Amino acid sequence: MNKFDAYVLTFGPFILILFLLYLVFDYFSTNPNGFWNKWVLKTLWIWLPFYGLRRLIREVILGKKR
């Protein structure tokens, strides 16, 4: 294992936990609409394809045949 991998394995989870704590703090320091506008709409491109794929499979592929 090289130094970069060691740094990523050491500091990666720490940074992720700090970011999640920041998100929780930001949610409770603003109203839910402000949180929605600030974080959810800016990260829409990350979670929307997964939601769309799940819905496509459920409605089109596994849907009732007419």
N, C-alpha and C positions, 0 to 999 in steps of 0.2 A: 504494500500500500504506500503510495507516495504522499507527500505532505499536503497536497491539495485535497485529496480524499479524506485525510485525517481532519483537516480544517472544516470541510463540509459536514462530516459526520459529527464533529464536535459543536460547531456553531450553528448548523442548519436547524436542528430542533429547537435550540435556544431562541433563535430569531423568529421561528414560526410561532412559538409560544408567546413571545413578546408581541407579535403582530396580532394574534388572536385576543390577547388581553387588551390591546389598544382598540380593537374593534368592539369589544364588550364595553369598555369605558366610553367610547365614542357613541355607542347606542344609547347608553343611559345618560350621557351629558346633553344629547340633543333629543328632539322629538323623533318619533318613528318616520315621519315624512322626510325630515332632513337627512336621516340616516339612509333612507331609500334613495334619495337624490344623489347623495354623496358616494355611496359604495355599490349598491346593487345595480344601478343603471350603468355605472362605469365598468362593472365586471360582467355585464350581460353576455358578452361574447364568449365568456368561459363556460357558463352553465347552461345557456340556451340550447346549444346543439345536443347536449345530453338529454335535456327535457324533450326536445323535438324528436329525437330518435326513439325515446321510450314511448311517446305518444303515437308516433308513426307505426311502431310495431304493434301496439295495443289496438289501434283503430283500423289499420289497413291489413296487416298480415294476420292477426288473430281475431279480426272482426267476423261477425256472422256473414256467411255467404248467402246472398239473396237468390 
